[in-house]
Structure formats: C-alpha cells, structure tokens
C-alpha cells in the first residue's frame, strides 16, 4: 500500500510512504476497539454513538467489521 498524511477531508498533506496492509481476524476486534478507545477517548465514543444512532434511525443493520493492520516503511 501507499499512504500519506491527510487533513480531515482526506486531502493529501504529506509525502507518500510505502507499506504493507493485512486484514486482521474478526477475533481481534475487541482488542482493536479497546486500543482505539484508549487513543481517541471521548471522540471515539462519540463517533460510535453517532454511528449507532444514524444506523438505528435509518433502520439499517450493523455491518460486519473489518480491521486492517498497516505496517509502514521497509518490512
């Protein structure tokens, strides 16, 4: 994969860097969620609440989660 820093709208804000991406098993979901909550705190919880609210309001089922691990740089 090639990734770069971006602003909140997804516009590139830095140089591209090569890396590797792999899908994580679904069983790693709780760990990923816990780590995201540790890093982003109330912002992660607020976004989770908003997404759940919109999904329920629009009568849409919850999607199956998918998690990617990105390893940036020489690997």
Jmol script that loads the backbone (N, CA, C; Angstrom):
load data "model"
ATOM      1  N   UNK A   1       0.838  -1.172   0.000  1.00  0.00           N
ATOM      2  CA  UNK A   1       0.000   0.000   0.000  1.00  0.00           C
ATOM      3  C   UNK A   1       0.883   1.234   0.000  1.00  0.00           C
ATOM      4  N   UNK A   2       0.286   2.356  -0.381  1.00  0.00           N
ATOM      5  CA  UNK A   2       0.953   3.652  -0.277  1.00  0.00           C
ATOM      6  C   UNK A   2       0.022   4.554   0.518  1.00  0.00           C
ATOM      7  N   UNK A   3       0.556   5.182   1.549  1.00  0.00           N
ATOM      8  CA  UNK A   3      -0.243   6.045   2.412  1.00  0.00           C
ATOM      9  C   UNK A   3       0.456   7.387   2.569  1.00  0.00           C
ATOM     10  N   UNK A   4      -0.316   8.392   2.978  1.00  0.00           N
ATOM     11  CA  UNK A   4       0.274   9.689   3.287  1.00  0.00           C
ATOM     12  C   UNK A   4      -0.610  10.384   4.316  1.00  0.00           C
ATOM     13  N   UNK A   5      -0.036  11.361   4.987  1.00  0.00           N
ATOM     14  CA  UNK A   5      -0.823  12.178   5.911  1.00  0.00           C
ATOM     15  C   UNK A   5      -1.899  12.891   5.113  1.00  0.00           C
ATOM     16  N   UNK A   6      -3.005  13.183   5.790  1.00  0.00           N
ATOM     17  CA  UNK A   6      -4.069  13.932   5.129  1.00  0.00           C
ATOM     18  C   UNK A   6      -4.763  14.814   6.151  1.00  0.00           C
ATOM     19  N   UNK A   7      -5.522  15.789   5.626  1.00  0.00           N
ATOM     20  CA  UNK A   7      -6.310  16.623   6.521  1.00  0.00           C
ATOM     21  C   UNK A   7      -7.633  15.914   6.824  1.00  0.00           C
ATOM     22  N   UNK A   8      -8.498  16.569   7.566  1.00  0.00           N
ATOM     23  CA  UNK A   8      -9.763  15.959   7.979  1.00  0.00           C
ATOM     24  C   UNK A   8     -10.662  15.617   6.793  1.00  0.00           C
ATOM     25  N   UNK A   9     -10.457  16.254   5.664  1.00  0.00           N
ATOM     26  CA  UNK A   9     -11.267  15.983   4.472  1.00  0.00           C
ATOM     27  C   UNK A   9     -10.642  14.954   3.542  1.00  0.00           C
ATOM     28  N   UNK A  10      -9.467  14.427   3.916  1.00  0.00           N
ATOM     29  CA  UNK A  10      -8.815  13.409   3.097  1.00  0.00           C
ATOM     30  C   UNK A  10      -7.881  13.964   2.048  1.00  0.00           C
ATOM     31  N   UNK A  11      -7.629  15.273   2.058  1.00  0.00           N
ATOM     32  CA  UNK A  11      -6.702  15.859   1.101  1.00  0.00           C
ATOM     33  C   UNK A  11      -5.267  15.557   1.526  1.00  0.00           C
ATOM     34  N   UNK A  12      -4.416  15.103   0.604  1.00  0.00           N
ATOM     35  CA  UNK A  12      -3.037  14.782   0.954  1.00  0.00           C
ATOM     36  C   UNK A  12      -2.336  15.970   1.609  1.00  0.00           C
ATOM     37  N   UNK A  13      -1.553  15.678   2.662  1.00  0.00           N
ATOM     38  CA  UNK A  13      -0.837  16.721   3.391  1.00  0.00           C
ATOM     39  C   UNK A  13       0.598  16.283   3.679  1.00  0.00           C
ATOM     40  N   UNK A  14       1.136  15.430   2.825  1.00  0.00           N
ATOM     41  CA  UNK A  14       2.495  14.948   3.031  1.00  0.00           C
ATOM     42  C   UNK A  14       2.892  14.002   1.924  1.00  0.00           C
ATOM     43  N   UNK A  15       4.119  13.526   2.025  1.00  0.00           N
ATOM     44  CA  UNK A  15       4.647  12.602   1.016  1.00  0.00           C
ATOM     45  C   UNK A  15       4.084  11.196   1.223  1.00  0.00           C
ATOM     46  N   UNK A  16       3.965  10.459   0.119  1.00  0.00           N
ATOM     47  CA  UNK A  16       3.521   9.068   0.200  1.00  0.00           C
ATOM     48  C   UNK A  16       4.633   8.198   0.773  1.00  0.00           C
ATOM     49  N   UNK A  17       4.215   7.166   1.500  1.00  0.00           N
ATOM     50  CA  UNK A  17       5.134   6.203   2.088  1.00  0.00           C
ATOM     51  C   UNK A  17       4.618   4.808   1.761  1.00  0.00           C
ATOM     52  N   UNK A  18       5.506   3.911   1.378  1.00  0.00           N
ATOM     53  CA  UNK A  18       5.115   2.539   1.063  1.00  0.00           C
ATOM     54  C   UNK A  18       4.965   1.734   2.342  1.00  0.00           C
ATOM     55  N   UNK A  19       4.100   0.761   2.313  1.00  0.00           N
ATOM     56  CA  UNK A  19       3.898  -0.105   3.463  1.00  0.00           C
ATOM     57  C   UNK A  19       3.191  -1.379   3.057  1.00  0.00           C
ATOM     58  N   UNK A  20       2.767  -2.133   4.047  1.00  0.00           N
ATOM     59  CA  UNK A  20       2.066  -3.389   3.833  1.00  0.00           C
ATOM     60  C   UNK A  20       0.782  -3.354   4.654  1.00  0.00           C
ATOM     61  N   UNK A  21      -0.286  -3.905   4.114  1.00  0.00           N
ATOM     62  CA  UNK A  21      -1.559  -3.974   4.828  1.00  0.00           C
ATOM     63  C   UNK A  21      -2.033  -5.413   4.846  1.00  0.00           C
ATOM     64  N   UNK A  22      -2.671  -5.783   5.951  1.00  0.00           N
ATOM     65  CA  UNK A  22      -3.283  -7.115   6.027  1.00  0.00           C
ATOM     66  C   UNK A  22      -4.557  -7.024   6.841  1.00  0.00           C
ATOM     67  N   UNK A  23      -5.531  -7.852   6.474  1.00  0.00           N
ATOM     68  CA  UNK A  23      -6.765  -7.928   7.234  1.00  0.00           C
ATOM     69  C   UNK A  23      -6.494  -8.698   8.514  1.00  0.00           C
ATOM     70  N   UNK A  24      -7.023  -8.199   9.621  1.00  0.00           N
ATOM     71  CA  UNK A  24      -6.920  -8.892  10.899  1.00  0.00           C
ATOM     72  C   UNK A  24      -8.119  -9.808  11.071  1.00  0.00           C
ATOM     73  N   UNK A  25      -7.956 -10.892  11.808  1.00  0.00           N
ATOM     74  CA  UNK A  25      -9.105 -11.767  12.053  1.00  0.00           C
ATOM     75  C   UNK A  25     -10.170 -11.051  12.895  1.00  0.00           C
ATOM     76  N   UNK A  26     -11.404 -11.448  12.712  1.00  0.00           N
ATOM     77  CA  UNK A  26     -12.520 -10.841  13.432  1.00  0.00           C
ATOM     78  C   UNK A  26     -12.315 -10.967  14.944  1.00  0.00           C
ATOM     79  N   UNK A  27     -11.625 -11.998  15.380  1.00  0.00           N
ATOM     80  CA  UNK A  27     -11.399 -12.206  16.813  1.00  0.00           C
ATOM     81  C   UNK A  27     -10.533 -11.105  17.428  1.00  0.00           C
ATOM     82  N   UNK A  28      -9.816 -10.339  16.612  1.00  0.00           N
ATOM     83  CA  UNK A  28      -9.003  -9.221  17.111  1.00  0.00           C
ATOM     84  C   UNK A  28      -9.831  -7.953  17.300  1.00  0.00           C
ATOM     85  N   UNK A  29     -11.111  -7.977  16.930  1.00  0.00           N
ATOM     86  CA  UNK A  29     -11.972  -6.811  17.027  1.00  0.00           C
ATOM     87  C   UNK A  29     -12.017  -6.161  18.401  1.00  0.00           C
ATOM     88  N   UNK A  30     -12.245  -6.929  19.477  1.00  0.00           N
ATOM     89  CA  UNK A  30     -12.283  -6.300  20.801  1.00  0.00           C
ATOM     90  C   UNK A  30     -10.970  -5.592  21.166  1.00  0.00           C
ATOM     91  N   UNK A  31      -9.850  -6.181  20.809  1.00  0.00           N
ATOM     92  CA  UNK A  31      -8.556  -5.545  21.078  1.00  0.00           C
ATOM     93  C   UNK A  31      -8.425  -4.242  20.295  1.00  0.00           C
ATOM     94  N   UNK A  32      -8.788  -4.274  19.014  1.00  0.00           N
ATOM     95  CA  UNK A  32      -8.707  -3.076  18.179  1.00  0.00           C
ATOM     96  C   UNK A  32      -9.600  -1.976  18.749  1.00  0.00           C
ATOM     97  N   UNK A  33     -10.821  -2.319  19.118  1.00  0.00           N
ATOM     98  CA  UNK A  33     -11.744  -1.328  19.672  1.00  0.00           C
ATOM     99  C   UNK A  33     -11.194  -0.725  20.971  1.00  0.00           C
ATOM    100  N   UNK A  34     -10.630  -1.568  21.835  1.00  0.00           N
ATOM    101  CA  UNK A  34     -10.065  -1.078  23.097  1.00  0.00           C
ATOM    102  C   UNK A  34      -8.906  -0.126  22.833  1.00  0.00           C
ATOM    103  N   UNK A  35      -8.024  -0.472  21.892  1.00  0.00           N
ATOM    104  CA  UNK A  35      -6.881   0.387  21.578  1.00  0.00           C
ATOM    105  C   UNK A  35      -7.336   1.721  20.976  1.00  0.00           C
ATOM    106  N   UNK A  36      -8.351   1.679  20.115  1.00  0.00           N
ATOM    107  CA  UNK A  36      -8.873   2.924  19.552  1.00  0.00           C
ATOM    108  C   UNK A  36      -9.490   3.805  20.633  1.00  0.00           C
ATOM    109  N   UNK A  37     -10.208   3.184  21.593  1.00  0.00           N
ATOM    110  CA  UNK A  37     -10.789   3.959  22.694  1.00  0.00           C
ATOM    111  C   UNK A  37      -9.704   4.568  23.564  1.00  0.00           C
ATOM    112  N   UNK A  38      -8.619   3.825  23.788  1.00  0.00           N
ATOM    113  CA  UNK A  38      -7.508   4.368  24.572  1.00  0.00           C
ATOM    114  C   UNK A  38      -6.886   5.565  23.875  1.00  0.00           C
ATOM    115  N   UNK A  39      -6.715   5.473  22.570  1.00  0.00           N
ATOM    116  CA  UNK A  39      -6.049   6.544  21.825  1.00  0.00           C
ATOM    117  C   UNK A  39      -6.941   7.772  21.660  1.00  0.00           C
ATOM    118  N   UNK A  40      -8.221   7.558  21.295  1.00  0.00           N
ATOM    119  CA  UNK A  40      -9.096   8.672  20.934  1.00  0.00           C
ATOM    120  C   UNK A  40     -10.115   9.041  22.006  1.00  0.00           C
ATOM    121  N   UNK A  41     -10.235   8.240  23.063  1.00  0.00           N
ATOM    122  CA  UNK A  41     -11.089   8.581  24.204  1.00  0.00           C
ATOM    123  C   UNK A  41     -12.513   8.958  23.840  1.00  0.00           C
ATOM    124  N   UNK A  42     -12.943  10.130  24.341  1.00  0.00           N
ATOM    125  CA  UNK A  42     -14.340  10.560  24.157  1.00  0.00           C
ATOM    126  C   UNK A  42     -14.703  10.736  22.691  1.00  0.00           C
ATOM    127  N   UNK A  43     -13.728  11.064  21.834  1.00  0.00           N
ATOM    128  CA  UNK A  43     -14.034  11.252  20.412  1.00  0.00           C
ATOM    129  C   UNK A  43     -14.467   9.928  19.780  1.00  0.00           C
ATOM    130  N   UNK A  44     -13.801   8.834  20.128  1.00  0.00           N
ATOM    131  CA  UNK A  44     -14.165   7.511  19.609  1.00  0.00           C
ATOM    132  C   UNK A  44     -15.548   7.121  20.115  1.00  0.00           C
ATOM    133  N   UNK A  45     -15.791   7.353  21.405  1.00  0.00           N
ATOM    134  CA  UNK A  45     -17.096   7.001  21.964  1.00  0.00           C
ATOM    135  C   UNK A  45     -18.215   7.838  21.325  1.00  0.00           C
ATOM    136  N   UNK A  46     -17.956   9.120  21.095  1.00  0.00           N
ATOM    137  CA  UNK A  46     -18.954   9.989  20.474  1.00  0.00           C
ATOM    138  C   UNK A  46     -19.250   9.539  19.042  1.00  0.00           C
ATOM    139  N   UNK A  47     -18.222   9.189  18.301  1.00  0.00           N
ATOM    140  CA  UNK A  47     -18.423   8.721  16.924  1.00  0.00           C
ATOM    141  C   UNK A  47     -19.174   7.392  16.904  1.00  0.00           C
ATOM    142  N   UNK A  48     -18.846   6.481  17.827  1.00  0.00           N
ATOM    143  CA  UNK A  48     -19.585   5.215  17.923  1.00  0.00           C
ATOM    144  C   UNK A  48     -21.062   5.474  18.206  1.00  0.00           C
ATOM    145  N   UNK A  49     -21.347   6.392  19.144  1.00  0.00           N
ATOM    146  CA  UNK A  49     -22.736   6.728  19.477  1.00  0.00           C
ATOM    147  C   UNK A  49     -23.458   7.303  18.263  1.00  0.00           C
ATOM    148  N   UNK A  50     -22.807   8.246  17.582  1.00  0.00           N
ATOM    149  CA  UNK A  50     -23.411   8.875  16.398  1.00  0.00           C
ATOM    150  C   UNK A  50     -23.709   7.832  15.321  1.00  0.00           C
ATOM    151  N   UNK A  51     -22.742   6.964  15.038  1.00  0.00           N
ATOM    152  CA  UNK A  51     -22.939   5.938  14.007  1.00  0.00           C
ATOM    153  C   UNK A  51     -24.078   4.991  14.369  1.00  0.00           C
ATOM    154  N   UNK A  52     -24.152   4.600  15.636  1.00  0.00           N
ATOM    155  CA  UNK A  52     -25.227   3.724  16.089  1.00  0.00           C
ATOM    156  C   UNK A  52     -26.575   4.435  15.953  1.00  0.00           C
ATOM    157  N   UNK A  53     -26.640   5.709  16.355  1.00  0.00           N
ATOM    158  CA  UNK A  53     -27.876   6.490  16.260  1.00  0.00           C
ATOM    159  C   UNK A  53     -28.357   6.577  14.813  1.00  0.00           C
ATOM    160  N   UNK A  54     -27.459   6.904  13.884  1.00  0.00           N
ATOM    161  CA  UNK A  54     -27.827   7.034  12.473  1.00  0.00           C
ATOM    162  C   UNK A  54     -28.280   5.691  11.913  1.00  0.00           C
ATOM    163  N   UNK A  55     -27.576   4.614  12.280  1.00  0.00           N
ATOM    164  CA  UNK A  55     -27.953   3.291  11.782  1.00  0.00           C
ATOM    165  C   UNK A  55     -29.358   2.923  12.245  1.00  0.00           C
ATOM    166  N   UNK A  56     -29.656   3.170  13.515  1.00  0.00           N
ATOM    167  CA  UNK A  56     -30.984   2.835  14.047  1.00  0.00           C
ATOM    168  C   UNK A  56     -32.043   3.734  13.414  1.00  0.00           C
ATOM    169  N   UNK A  57     -31.758   5.024  13.290  1.00  0.00           N
ATOM    170  CA  UNK A  57     -32.720   5.963  12.714  1.00  0.00           C
ATOM    171  C   UNK A  57     -33.056   5.609  11.267  1.00  0.00           C
ATOM    172  N   UNK A  58     -32.089   5.071  10.557  1.00  0.00           N
ATOM    173  CA  UNK A  58     -32.312   4.704   9.146  1.00  0.00           C
ATOM    174  C   UNK A  58     -32.717   3.241   8.975  1.00  0.00           C
ATOM    175  N   UNK A  59     -32.909   2.544  10.098  1.00  0.00           N
ATOM    176  CA  UNK A  59     -33.330   1.137  10.080  1.00  0.00           C
ATOM    177  C   UNK A  59     -32.376   0.267   9.266  1.00  0.00           C
ATOM    178  N   UNK A  60     -31.087   0.444   9.522  1.00  0.00           N
ATOM    179  CA  UNK A  60     -30.080  -0.349   8.815  1.00  0.00           C
ATOM    180  C   UNK A  60     -29.410  -1.304   9.794  1.00  0.00           C
ATOM    181  N   UNK A  61     -29.124  -2.515   9.347  1.00  0.00           N
ATOM    182  CA  UNK A  61     -28.445  -3.464  10.246  1.00  0.00           C
ATOM    183  C   UNK A  61     -26.975  -3.072  10.428  1.00  0.00           C
ATOM    184  N   UNK A  62     -26.404  -3.547  11.504  1.00  0.00           N
ATOM    185  CA  UNK A  62     -24.983  -3.300  11.744  1.00  0.00           C
ATOM    186  C   UNK A  62     -24.168  -4.069  10.706  1.00  0.00           C
ATOM    187  N   UNK A  63     -23.155  -3.422  10.175  1.00  0.00           N
ATOM    188  CA  UNK A  63     -22.272  -4.072   9.192  1.00  0.00           C
ATOM    189  C   UNK A  63     -21.248  -4.938   9.911  1.00  0.00           C
ATOM    190  N   UNK A  64     -20.786  -5.967   9.239  1.00  0.00           N
ATOM    191  CA  UNK A  64     -19.712  -6.782   9.794  1.00  0.00           C
ATOM    192  C   UNK A  64     -18.426  -5.958   9.771  1.00  0.00           C
ATOM    193  N   UNK A  65     -17.716  -5.899  10.897  1.00  0.00           N
ATOM    194  CA  UNK A  65     -16.498  -5.084  10.935  1.00  0.00           C
ATOM    195  C   UNK A  65     -15.351  -5.742  10.178  1.00  0.00           C
ATOM    196  N   UNK A  66     -14.446  -4.923   9.699  1.00  0.00           N
ATOM    197  CA  UNK A  66     -13.199  -5.389   9.078  1.00  0.00           C
ATOM    198  C   UNK A  66     -12.097  -4.478   9.585  1.00  0.00           C
ATOM    199  N   UNK A  67     -10.980  -5.069   9.961  1.00  0.00           N
ATOM    200  CA  UNK A  67      -9.868  -4.308  10.505  1.00  0.00           C
ATOM    201  C   UNK A  67      -8.621  -4.574   9.679  1.00  0.00           C
ATOM    202  N   UNK A  68      -7.885  -3.495   9.395  1.00  0.00           N
ATOM    203  CA  UNK A  68      -6.629  -3.598   8.648  1.00  0.00           C
ATOM    204  C   UNK A  68      -5.470  -3.211   9.553  1.00  0.00           C
ATOM    205  N   UNK A  69      -4.391  -3.946   9.432  1.00  0.00           N
ATOM    206  CA  UNK A  69      -3.148  -3.578  10.102  1.00  0.00           C
ATOM    207  C   UNK A  69      -2.233  -2.988   9.035  1.00  0.00           C
ATOM    208  N   UNK A  70      -1.714  -1.795   9.278  1.00  0.00           N
ATOM    209  CA  UNK A  70      -0.790  -1.149   8.350  1.00  0.00           C
ATOM    210  C   UNK A  70       0.599  -1.168   8.953  1.00  0.00           C
ATOM    211  N   UNK A  71       1.550  -1.659   8.185  1.00  0.00           N
ATOM    212  CA  UNK A  71       2.954  -1.640   8.583  1.00  0.00           C
ATOM    213  C   UNK A  71       3.642  -0.719   7.606  1.00  0.00           C
ATOM    214  N   UNK A  72       4.094   0.426   8.116  1.00  0.00           N
ATOM    215  CA  UNK A  72       4.662   1.473   7.275  1.00  0.00           C
ATOM    216  C   UNK A  72       6.177   1.377   7.264  1.00  0.00           C
ATOM    217  N   UNK A  73       6.736   1.562   6.074  1.00  0.00           N
ATOM    218  CA  UNK A  73       8.189   1.537   5.923  1.00  0.00           C
ATOM    219  C   UNK A  73       8.675   0.164   5.483  1.00  0.00           C
ATOM    220  N   UNK A  74       9.992   0.003   5.455  1.00  0.00           N
ATOM    221  CA  UNK A  74      10.534  -1.284   4.999  1.00  0.00           C
ATOM    222  C   UNK A  74      10.090  -2.412   5.918  1.00  0.00           C
ATOM    223  N   UNK A  75       9.667  -3.460   5.332  1.00  0.00           N
ATOM    224  CA  UNK A  75       9.190  -4.548   6.164  1.00  0.00           C
ATOM    225  C   UNK A  75       9.638  -5.820   5.624  1.00  0.00           C
TER     226      UNK A  75
END
end "model"
wireframe off; spacefill off
backbone 0.3
color backbone group
